[in-house]
Amino acid sequence: MLQGKVALITGGGTGIGRASALALAGKGASIAINYSRSQAEAEKTAEDVRALGPSAITIQADVSQDAAVRAMVQKTVEQLGRIDILVNNAGFTKRIDHRDLEGVSEEVWDRTMAVNLKGVFFCCRAVVPYMRQQGNGTIINIASVAGVSGTGSSIPYAASKGGVITLTKSLARVLAPEIRVNAIAPGLVETRWIQEWADVDQVREQAIRETRMGRILTPEDVAEVVLFLATQASMITGQTILIDGGRTI
């Protein structure tokens, strides 16, 4: 289904990024796995992709830096030949109670926006010339239910993900018809990020109580929708798909 296609996944070594890499590789796509600090995890994901058959490379880059992003995209094309799918998954957050307005430092605000919003724009902009030259492409932005509800790990995080949803609509308008741009907004996902929380068991229990499907999300749940948008959604663009097991109904 995706033989001969190439996907670039930011934050591709762990969690949703890793699951998406394996899902796309399972359909034949070669994968460029971006990482910022998780080199060992990225290399392991690349190894697992190769075990499925397709090629895989790893690229270190801070997506909040435009020059680094452009170099990453160029390296992907040079080593894998093209770029058909971009999954903007890299993210940053710091858990801050929403009532604690003074707890939001300027440093945290700027880093959250730089990675989660500016980085998404930089990555989208960098792949556009290559996708247009090919005549087609698919961009999938990983947002969050927090960007819809205003909840989540912190106010800056929710604001950044709301920005991703709006950015998705704006880019979908100007990049059509050659390039489709969509977003996925997951609810709470079982990743290493939440495992670092001191009250993780309580958070899980509350999420399960509030979720109609009776469990929290796995990275593979999100990867299923990434695969759908990459392979079967030729008339879907500018949309945000919520995946939260019915928690926000």
C-alpha positions in Angstrom: 0.0 0.0 0.0 2.9 2.4 0.8 5.7 0.7 -1.1 8.1 3.3 -2.5 6.7 6.0 -0.1 8.8 7.8 2.5 7.5 9.1 5.9 9.3 11.6 8.2 8.2 11.3 11.8 9.3 13.9 14.3 9.8 12.5 17.8 9.7 9.1 16.1 11.7 7.1 18.6 9.1 6.7 21.4 5.3 6.6 22.1 3.0 7.7 19.3 6.0 8.4 17.0 7.3 4.9 17.3 3.9 3.3 16.9 3.3 5.4 13.8 6.7 4.5 12.3 5.9 0.8 12.7 2.4 1.1 11.4 3.5 2.9 8.3 6.5 0.6 7.8 4.1 -2.3 8.1 2.5 -1.1 4.9 5.8 -0.7 3.1 6.9 2.9 3.8 10.5 3.8 4.5 10.9 5.9 7.6 13.0 8.8 8.7 12.9 9.0 12.5 13.7 12.3 14.0 14.8 12.6 17.6 16.0 15.4 19.9 17.5 13.5 22.8 16.2 10.0 22.6 18.9 8.6 20.3 18.9 5.0 21.7 15.1 4.8 21.3 15.2 6.2 17.8 17.9 3.7 16.8 15.8 0.8 18.2 12.8 2.0 16.3 14.8 2.2 13.1 16.1 -1.3 13.7 12.5 -2.6 14.2 11.4 -0.8 11.0 14.2 -2.5 9.0 13.1 -5.9 10.5 9.7 -5.3 8.7 11.5 -4.7 5.4 11.6 -1.0 4.6 14.6 1.3 5.0 15.0 3.5 8.0 17.3 6.4 9.1 17.6 8.4 12.2 18.1 12.2 12.3 18.8 14.3 15.3 17.2 17.8 15.1 15.5 20.3 17.4 12.3 21.1 15.5 12.1 24.5 17.0 15.2 25.5 14.9 14.4 26.3 11.3 17.9 25.6 9.9 17.9 22.2 11.7 14.5 21.3 10.3 15.5 22.2 6.7 18.6 20.2 7.0 16.6 17.2 8.4 14.2 17.3 5.5 17.0 17.6 3.0 18.8 14.6 4.5 15.6 12.6 4.3 15.3 13.3 0.6 19.0 12.7 0.0 19.0 9.3 1.7 15.6 8.0 1.0 14.8 9.7 -2.3 11.6 11.6 -1.5 9.1 12.5 1.2 5.5 11.6 1.0 4.2 11.7 4.6 5.1 14.0 7.4 3.9 13.2 10.9 4.5 16.1 13.3 4.7 14.3 16.6 7.5 16.0 18.5 6.3 17.7 21.6 7.2 19.4 24.9 5.2 20.0 28.0 5.7 20.6 31.7 2.9 19.7 34.0 1.6 22.9 35.8 -1.8 23.2 37.5 -4.0 25.5 35.5 -4.8 27.5 38.6 -1.1 28.3 39.1 -0.7 31.1 36.7 2.5 32.3 38.3 3.9 28.8 37.9 4.1 29.4 34.1 7.6 30.8 33.6 8.5 32.7 30.4 11.0 29.9 29.7 8.3 27.2 29.9 5.9 29.2 27.8 8.5 29.9 25.1 9.8 26.3 24.9 6.3 24.9 24.8 5.3 27.1 21.9 8.6 26.7 20.1 8.4 22.9 19.9 4.7 22.3 19.8 3.6 25.1 17.4 6.6 26.8 15.7 8.2 23.4 15.2 5.1 22.1 13.4 5.1 25.1 11.1 8.8 24.8 10.3 8.5 21.1 9.5 5.4 21.7 7.3 7.1 24.6 5.4 10.3 22.6 4.8 8.5 19.6 3.2 6.2 21.6 1.0 8.6 22.2 -2.0 9.4 18.4 -2.2 5.8 17.4 -1.9 4.7 19.9 -4.5 7.4 18.8 -6.9 6.1 15.2 -6.5 2.5 16.4 -7.0 1.2 15.0 -3.7 1.9 14.7 -0.1 0.2 14.1 3.3 0.9 16.0 6.5 -0.5 14.7 9.8 -0.1 17.0 12.9 -0.4 15.4 16.4 -2.4 17.9 18.4 -4.4 17.0 21.6 -7.8 17.1 23.1 -6.3 19.8 25.3 -6.3 22.0 22.2 -10.1 21.7 22.0 -11.1 21.6 25.6 -8.5 23.9 27.1 -7.5 21.2 29.7 -4.4 19.1 29.7 -1.0 19.2 31.4 -0.7 23.0 31.4 -2.2 26.2 29.9 0.7 26.7 27.6 0.3 23.1 26.3 -3.4 23.5 25.7 -2.8 26.8 23.9 0.0 25.4 21.7 -2.2 22.4 20.7 -5.1 24.8 19.9 -2.7 26.6 17.7 -1.8 23.4 15.9 -5.4 22.8 15.1 -5.8 26.3 13.6 -2.5 26.0 11.8 -3.8 22.7 10.3 -6.8 24.5 8.8 -4.8 27.4 7.5 -2.2 25.1 5.8 -4.9 22.8 4.3 -6.4 25.8 2.6 -3.2 27.0 0.9 -1.6 23.7 0.2 -4.5 21.9 -1.5 -5.0 20.1 -3.8 -1.5 18.6 -3.9 -1.0 18.3 -0.2 -3.5 17.2 2.4 -3.1 18.5 6.0 -5.0 17.0 8.9 -4.6 16.8 12.7 -5.2 14.1 15.3 -6.2 15.2 18.8 -5.7 12.3 21.2 -6.9 12.2 24.8 -4.6 10.7 27.5 -2.2 8.3 26.0 -0.2 5.7 27.9 3.4 6.9 27.2 6.5 7.3 29.2 5.6 10.9 29.7 2.7 10.2 32.0 4.6 7.4 33.7 6.8 10.1 35.2 3.9 11.6 37.1 3.9 11.0 40.9 0.1 10.5 40.8 0.0 8.5 37.5 -2.2 5.7 39.0 -4.8 8.2 40.2 -4.7 10.0 36.8 -5.2 6.7 35.0 -8.1 5.7 37.2 -9.9 9.0 36.7 -9.4 8.9 32.9 -10.8 5.3 32.8 -13.9 6.4 34.8 -14.5 9.3 32.5 -13.9 7.4 29.2 -16.8 5.6 27.6 -14.6 2.9 26.1 -13.3 1.9 29.5 -9.6 2.4 29.0 -7.1 5.1 28.1 -5.4 5.3 24.8 -2.3 3.4 23.6 0.2 4.8 21.1 -1.1 2.1 18.7 -4.6 3.6 18.9 -3.3 6.9 17.5 -1.1 5.1 15.0 -4.2 3.5 13.5 -5.6 6.9 12.6 -2.2 8.1 11.3 -2.3 5.1 8.9 -5.8 5.9 7.9 -5.1 9.5 7.1 -1.9 8.4 5.2 -3.6 5.8 3.1 -7.4 6.0 2.9 -8.5 9.6 3.3 -8.0 11.2 -0.1 -10.8 13.7 0.4 -10.1 14.6 4.0 -8.1 17.8 4.6 -8.2 20.5 7.2 -9.8 18.3 9.8 -9.0 17.4 13.3 -9.9 13.8 14.4 -10.5 13.4 18.2 -9.4 10.1 19.7 -10.4 10.0 23.3 -12.7 7.0 23.8 -15.7 9.3 24.2 -14.2 11.1 27.2 -15.2 14.6 25.9 -18.8 13.6 24.9 
